[in-house]
Amino acid sequence: DVTVLACSGVQATNALPFAALAELFGGGAARLGLLAPDSPVPAVWLAEGARLLPELRQARPDLPRSVSLPTDQERLRIFEAFSQCVVAVASAPVVMFVDDLHWVDRATLDWLGYLIHRGRDLPLLLVAVGPLLIASYIYNFNNFGVIYLFINGGPPIVGAETQAGHTDILISYVWKLAIESG
């Protein structure tokens, strides 16, 4: 058995904090057993999750009330609440798909980072999908380290009006033009 969670970033909602996170658990809360009276998630964490998913409180009116805290502490409690949801369903492997990662809101991205750190021992596979253009650009940054740090783009092209080298790629060439040429 594998538990599959999925969400996608949407340009129209990327300004809403935790929009993708609410999608990730919103549709599947019942399926994951979060709404059941015998939910594997402790009630205190379900109460925190109810801040984003009101259906949790509707299905479980017995949940304790959340305490008002400073914003940064509330944020960490929400991170932990939804991490607890993943931990609870992680008795079987969990596959989490995040489509259009480039449109996911900052708060959800921060939670994903928290989850990766918090759940490093969990059977969790995170599949993040973004546009190929962005992925190829990141690939070039990785190549920049190899080209610039090891061979500096060399050997130089003889007779070139700029500092172009035979092994330069666009990013290492732009670095030479912008930074090294003064």
Residue pairs with C-beta under 8 A, 6 or more apart in sequence:
1 92
2 92
2 93
2 94
2 95
3 32
3 89
3 90
3 92
3 93
3 94
3 95
4 94
4 95
4 96
4 97
5 24
5 25
5 28
5 86
5 94
5 95
5 96
5 97
6 24
6 96
6 97
6 98
6 99
7 20
7 21
7 23
7 24
7 97
7 98
7 99
7 104
7 108
8 20
8 23
8 98
8 99
8 100
8 103
9 20
9 98
9 99
9 100
9 101
9 102
9 103
9 104
9 105
10 19
10 100
10 103
11 103
13 19
13 20
13 103
13 105
14 103
14 104
14 105
15 105
16 105
17 105
17 106
17 107
17 108
18 52
18 78
18 105
18 107
18 108
18 111
19 105
19 108
20 98
20 104
20 105
20 108
21 52
21 82
21 107
21 108
21 111
22 52
22 53
24 82
24 96
24 108
25 32
25 34
25 49
25 52
25 53
25 82
25 85
26 53
26 55
29 35
29 53
29 55
29 56
30 59
32 85
32 88
32 89
33 39
33 40
33 89
34 41
34 46
34 49
34 56
34 85
34 88
35 55
35 56
35 59
35 60
37 60
37 62
39 46
39 60
39 88
40 88
40 89
41 49
41 84
41 85
41 88
42 84
43 60
43 62
43 63
43 64
44 64
45 80
45 81
45 84
45 85
46 56
46 60
46 63
46 81
47 56
47 57
47 63
47 64
47 65
47 66
48 66
48 77
48 78
48 80
48 81
49 56
49 78
49 81
49 82
49 85
50 56
50 57
50 60
50 63
50 66
51 66
51 74
51 78
52 78
56 63
57 63
66 77
68 74
69 77
75 107
75 110
78 111
79 110
79 111
79 114
79 115
79 118
80 114
80 118
82 111
82 115
83 111
83 114
83 115
83 118
83 119
86 94
86 96
86 115
86 119
86 122
86 124
87 119
87 122
90 119
90 122
90 123
90 124
92 123
93 123
93 124
93 125
94 122
94 123
94 124
94 125
95 124
95 125
95 127
96 124
96 125
96 126
96 127
97 127
97 129
98 104
98 112
98 126
98 127
98 128
98 129
99 129
100 129
100 130
101 109
101 128
101 129
101 130
102 130
102 131
102 134
112 126
112 128
115 124
115 126
116 126
140 169
140 170
140 171
141 171
143 169
143 171
143 172
144 169
144 171
144 172
144 175
147 153
147 167
147 168
147 169
147 172
148 172
148 175
151 165
151 167
152 165
153 163
153 164
153 165
153 166
153 167
153 168
153 172
153 173
153 176
154 165
154 166
154 167
155 165
155 166
155 167
156 163
156 164
156 165
156 166
157 164
157 165
157 166
162 173
162 176
162 177
162 181
163 173
163 176
163 177
163 180
163 181
164 173
164 176
165 172
165 173
165 176
168 176
